[in-house]
């Protein structure tokens, strides 16, 4: 079994320790500079929408990779939607990945996981249609896959994302993010083969606190970046 490598590459703060990244695309260019070793394998960059797509676009563009989206929807606990009991990961068929540690601490009504999965699947399918149109996802099996987001907070959704990708049998699975808390990164080390994280601030407050411009990425921006990356007109992906 390949030894998993955890690389916490710090990115120099600017403006006397204030926000290190101008925006998501700037963060993506910085992240790409730490991923050049994977360029020879023409990796598949899977970006979590919406905020991960500008980051992933710059990574794929810089290292010569293919770009696709990795659609994941959190399954929230009843009455506490921010508490993730698992997630549903897009695929054929979609995969439900449960967080057994959280499930052991909550009481769920009968049929809750099934119903919540169906509810989140509706939004997942909407996003797939909005971002890809009739285009299928790029196959993962046998590829070097780099999973990218604009940052990580608790890591629950990313854990589900990595497990979902792992089940599709990539040759190598890499997690790459500009910023995340150290404990979340260390907790994810067993889910992939390599981790590259530029900035692990302590204390960690929120992903957006480490960007000057953290304006919400829109569906239209996601569609446009995917169209550019795949050589299609944006209208062809609607």
N, C-alpha and C positions, 0 to 999 in steps of 0.2 A: 504493500500500500504506500502511495506517495506521501511523504511527510508534508504536512500542511505548514505553510509559512505565513506568519503574521507580520506584516510590515507596516508600522505606524510611521509614515513619513510626514514629518511636520512641515507645514507651509508657513513661511515667514509672515508674521502679522505686519500690517502697514498702519500708518497714521497712529503711531505710538500705542499699538496694541488694540486698536479698534477693529472694525470689521475687515476680515482678510480678503473677501472676494467681492469684486464689483457687482457681478450678477452671475446667473447660472452658466452662461456661456463662457465667461471668464474662468469660472471654476472648472468647467469642462476642459478648457485648454490647459489649465494647470494640472489637472488630473491626467490628461493625455501624456504629459511629459514624464509621468511616473509609470506609464504603461507601454513604453516603446518596445520592450522586450517581447511583447506578445504580437507585434505587428507582422512578423514573418509568417505566422500561422493564419493570416487573414481571419481574425476572430469575428465572432458574432456578438455585437454589443446589444444587450437587452436593457432597455431603459424603462423605469417605472413611471407611467404618466401620473400627473402631467409634468411636475417639476423636474423629473429625471430626464426628460427628453432633450431639452436644450443642452444639458450636461453630456448625455450620451451622444448627441449629434456631433459635438466638438471632438469627443474621444474617437468616434468611428472615423470622422473625417481626417483626423491627424494621424492615426495609425493604420489606415487602410482597411478598416473593418466594415462589415455589413451592419446595418442598424434595423432593429425591430423593437416593438414595445412588448413589455411583460405586464400583462393586465392582472392585477391582484385586488381583491376587495376584502376588507376586514369584516369578520363576523363579530359583531359587538354583543356584549352581554345584555340581557333585558334590563332596561332602565339605566344602563351605563354603557352607552355605545362606544365610548372611548376605550373600554376594557375589552381587549381582543380575546375571544375564546378560540379563535382560529381565523382562517382566511380561505377564500376560494380563488384558485389560480386558473387562468384561462388555459384551455387545451381541448383536445378531442379524445375523451370527454374532459370537461372541467374537473379539477382536483380540489377536494375539500381537505385542508390540512388543519388539524385540531391541535390546540395547545392544552395538553393534558394537565399541566401544572395549574393553569387558570381554571380549567373545568373542575378540578378537585375542590375549588374554593367557592363555587357558585352553585345555586340550585336553579335548574332550567325547567320550564314548563314542558309537558309532553309535546314532542314534535318540533321544538323550538329550532334546533339546528337545521332540520330539513326546511322549515319555513323561512328562516333567516338566509339560508343558502340560496333559496329560490329568489328571494327579494334582491339580494346582492347580484345574482346572476343577471337579472334584468338590466342593471346599470352596467355590468361588465359587457353584456352584449351590445348595449347602446354605444359604449366607448369603442368596442371593436369595429362596429359598423362606421362610426364617425371617423376613426383613425385609419382604418385599412380599406374600407369599402368592401369590394368583393375579393380583395387580395388575401391570400392565406398567410399565416405566420411562416417565417423562415424556419426550416427544420433545424433542430438542435443536435440531434444524435451525431456523435463523432466530432463535433466542433469544439474549439476553444471558445468558451462563452464567458463574457464579461458582463456581470449584472451591475447596473449603474443607477444611482438615485442622486438627488441633490443633497442628501444627508440622511442620517439615521438618528432617531430619538431613542425609543425603547428597543427597537429591533424586532418586534413581534411580526409585523407585516413582512419585513425582509427575510426573516427566518422561514416563513411559509413560502415566499417567492423562491428562495434557494432550494428548498426541499422539492418544490414543484418542478424546477428546472432539473434537479439531480435525477428525478425519476425519468426524465427524457433522455438520459444517458449521454451527456456531453463528454468529450474526451478530457476536458479540463474546465473547472468551474472557478471563476475569479469574481470576488466582490470588490467593487471600486467605488468609493465615495469621497467627496471633498472634506466632509466634517462629520464627526460622530463622537459621542462620549466613549471613553476608553472601555468602560465595563460592557457596553453593548457590543463593541467590536470584538472584545475577547470572548464574549458569550457566543458569537457567531462563527468563531474560528473552526469549530467542528463541522460546519455546514458546507464548507467549500475547500478548495485546494490552496487558494491564495487570497489574501486580503491586502488591498492597498487603500490606506486612508491618510489623507494629507494632513489633517488637523484634528487632534483629540484634546480639546480644551478642558481644563478643570478649574472651576466647576463648569458644567455644561448647562445652559439654560434652554435654548431652543435652536433648531436648525437655522431659522430665519435671522437670528441674532448675529450670525456670522457672514451675512451678506449685506452690502450697502443697498442693493435693489433686490427685494424678494417679492416683487409683484407676482401675483398668481398667474401661472401659465394658462393660456386658454386652449380650448379644443382646436381652434383654428390654427394657433401656433404649432401645436403638436402635428396636425395634419400637414401643414406647410413644410416643416422640417423633415418629416418622413417622406414627403413627396420629393424634396430636393435630394435626400439621401438615396432614394431608389430610382431617381431619374424620371419620375412621373410628374404630370401636371397635377396640382392639388385637386382640381375638379374631377380627376379620374379616380380619386379616393373617397368620393362622396357617394 
